Amino acid sequence: MASDGLLANLNESQHAAVSSFADTLAILAGPGSGKTHTLTSRTAWLLSQGLQPWNVIVATFTVKAAREMKERIGRLLDNGLESKLILGTFHSIARRYLARYGYLIDIQKDFGIADSADSLAIIKRIVKREKYTIDPKVARSRISGLKSRKGGENAAPFQKPLKKTIEMQELDGCYEQYEEALKRSNLLDYDDLLLRCVDLLRQYPSCVSNVEAVLIDEFQDTNLVQFDLMRLFAAQRKRITIVGDPDQSIYGFRAAEVMNYKRMLHQYPDTVTIALEENYRSSGAILLSALSVIKQDSSRVDKSLQATHTVGTRPVLRKLANAHQEAEWIITEIQRCKGMTGHLLDLNDFAILLRSSSLSRLIESALGKSGIAYRMVGGLRFYDRLEVKIVLDYLRVISQPDNNDALARILNVPSRRIGDATIKVLLDEAEQSKITLWALIGGEQKMKFKPSTHAKNGLGEIVNIVHTARKQVADPDRKIDTVGLIKFVLKRIGFEKFLEDHHGDVAKGRWANVEELITQASDFQSMITTGYEEESLPEVEGLQQNLESDSLTRFLANVALASEVKNDKDEGAQTPQVTISTIHAAKGLEWPVVFIPGAYQGSIPHSRAEDENEERRLLYVAMTRAKALLYMSCPLKNSQQEQSTLSPFLSAPSLLRSLEQKGPTLRSLELQTIALILRRPLPSFLSISQASLLLKSEEDDIFTLNGENKAFNNDSQWQNRSGSPSFNMGQRPAQRQKKDFMRSACDEVNMTQANRYLTTMDRPASFTVAQAQFVTARSLPVGAEQPSRPSKDRAKIEHLAKQKIAAEGQGTLLNFLGKPGVAHQKRSRSEMELVENFRDPKRIAALKDINIPQPVTSRTETVGILPVLANHRLGSGQIMSRPRPQVMSDTESKSYVFLSSSPVRCKAAPEPEPALPPVALTTQPAILPLIRPSTSMHSTTTSTHTTTTAPQTGNSKRTLGVKRSINSGWQSKKGQGFVPPTIRKPK
Ligand SMILES: Nc1ncnc2c1ncn2[C@@H]1O[C@H](COP(=O)(O)OP(=O)(O)OP(=O)(O)O)[C@@H](O)[C@H]1O
């Protein structure tokens, strides 16, 4: 694609960033401002300027982000060159270099990767053997922390205290033995991948001498080692682009360094910083409340972020009596939002974001009872599922028999009558003899231990399986691929039968996962064959490379480095599902409606958190995931029935004033606003009337506003048939009586679901498994969520709908649009116009083009947003279809589904108009070759940070100390080394 095509869909600051000629460029921007979008476009733009993809490194934070970025770049370029980029997470890029050049620093070819479970298993064994008292999980995270801090050349020298506590001594012991165990098994853990790559590139910088540009996403969450890696990658040309938002730095506990920005500016004093200041995601009201939370952190550097959407409805902060009611309330609000908006929202549009996964139990249970399908994000990986892990362990042993832990795990699966005690003795003997378990049982060294005859036979069997498989892999005539190997293993160990014998009801689901693994292996194989999954690195003169790793090793590395890779099938991607996610795992994602339960002291900020500012940033990240509706809630008693107090982050009176105490009334104006923000067409009357008929109430009035626990206390005749309370508040409103038959139908559904679900927390070991015990839409009877009714009931619905249309003064949208009555007469002119719009089908069709004159209802007041923004809307013209997860090719679509942070815009759909009054940028100059110097390259005013030591160049502009207006810029604060603003605003 021509470079101007790449720049077409960008706002002016994004444009400036994408086409900047600066060597080192920092794009600093708030949530939803299109950072990912900008980085993707910049990568494509660099290629369009003549850079070769194999000379460009792009590092992302997650595997998911890497894949998404690769696909987006692919669509921008449309020439397949994206597969040649060195693009991936820091870990996968480091692995690639180590696979090729690791021999230079004595790393054996085809090393394995110890994932966190492996690391923990090794440490547990050490702790047990040495009778240490330290908690293995604590030891693992300390060791990891020490590793990630020790590697960086910027790291502060490690102070060795003179007298070591017992815990420290144990930690030292653990560390040392852990390292030995990894080495013996030819494994590198996640930290090693980065550290060893740093070692490699320090000693052999020529490995990356070809690299012309390095681009880093989510820079705020990089740690010291990653920072060093970035510098080493870019050592030759020093051309770096980083993208980040210090306000979204939430991985401090994993040694992420917010200070890396300062380091960057110090190391690259000519860094040009560009700020993106328009938020394309959230309504004005959501953005404003999120900003007022983050601004409480006085240590942060303020920056401007403006909404491009209309103000919308105010976020909600709801008080509930206890955590049970909070969970029930979430369900009723999801149902109400769906019901009152017809088909404008489906379950995929809702996310429940949790500070800690333990909060999910009651919510999952409530979702289960009401038959609402949900999925967990940030839970167990597909590859960590029991049955998948067993097969993978076989593959790992076949690939690398010295992998002690993998071998120990499969010795007796399926049963070979080798008891746990025998396995432990064997491991200990191997450990003491400083050999691997494989060497011991494979007969390389005489075994002191005398196993029983059964156990001996069992050991012989496993040795035989592994030998046979390895022979086949090595045999040039037979050389079987990963799929062939999996099938061989499954057959040899009779795995399907094993699952049937041991896993009863769920065996089918587990076998389906095994089949899924085969599909993934096959897809990966074809990605290797087609060159989409490149491992090669360009030849560098004077340096030899290892041959490419075999496909099994690469598949296993890919598995070990995968984070939350989900699959279409087990996600039930066709079935709408509510998402439950930890806030950490929700980073980079967005949803139309977001719930943040548990907004109390101890939950957020978390009682065990060390950094309160990071906790605040977490809340900020969660709030800014919402596009149209944001719900926060605080139960007065937590799930342990302890009294709770509202999170201090939400307690400021000024903030409280901008929040609603209950869910919004969802009438025509609100509907239009939501449709505008989501760029979706308005739903039909009929869909709204039918969906709303099923509701218990059209308002958020089922639970008391002050959190009093009335609902459970009285009116026992309102208990539904399944025995669960219906949560009315003592009075039985006429409107609800009408719906009794509806409710009983729903109750029947509830009843049929009773006791048919378990929650994630009940079965932590398998909580993402789409099996019968979890309520996913697939496991429900057809139509459970929207029960299909016999025709008699349907006639009733339609009759009732008609009645409702005729009735006056009742709360539905249709009534609102009904016969003119008192209420109607009181409506403002703009409301009247909207009413007319809803009545006239032709005007409904044209509604998408209407610029709402005054979207501010009693609930949609302008909360400090500029009037010009309050009325602003994104684009006119054809409403774009709702972004869907991208369609992948046949083979790809089988393997992964991504939760896209920035859904790809349809090619055919026109781009929305620039949302804000134009920033005063003069015309962009023609694109110049990349050899231009880094400064003064485009007319956007850029600023070049200079330190006191670095000489200030003539055309650089020092802007530290400049204080910009509240809404348009950065406020520099003394002692903060941040680079300030770059875009000059109109006077
Ligand atoms: N110039 C633009 N015009 C219209 N929409 C845009 C533009 N740039 C980005 N967007 C949209 O804004 C949303 C947020 O974009 P993106 O996810 O890239 O933001 P981000 O800055 O990476 O967000 P976060 O930091 O919160 O993860 C996406 O839906 C994206 O399509």
The ligand as an ORCA input file, in Angstrom:
! r2SCAN-3c Opt
* xyz 0 1
  N      -8.110      7.894     14.132
  C      -9.080      7.121     14.614
  N     -10.367      7.294     14.202
  C     -11.370      6.517     14.687
  N     -11.188      5.531     15.593
  C      -9.943      5.311     16.026
  C      -8.831      6.089     15.565
  N      -7.704      5.636     16.196
  C      -8.109      4.631     17.012
  N      -9.441      4.435     16.900
  C     -10.254      3.443     17.638
  O     -10.098      3.712     19.027
  C     -10.168      2.503     19.780
  C      -8.948      2.406     20.676
  O      -7.793      2.194     19.869
  P      -6.527      1.389     20.434
  O      -6.962      0.103     21.051
  O      -5.496      1.370     19.360
  O      -6.141      2.381     21.586
  P      -4.991      2.253     22.659
  O      -4.448      3.614     22.819
  O      -4.025      1.180     22.278
  O      -5.857      1.866     23.925
  P      -5.387      1.296     25.359
  O      -4.127      1.962     25.745
  O      -6.519      1.655     26.260
  O      -5.270     -0.172     25.190
  C     -10.270      1.382     18.791
  O     -11.610      0.995     18.695
  C      -9.758      2.008     17.491
  O     -10.309      1.403     16.354
*
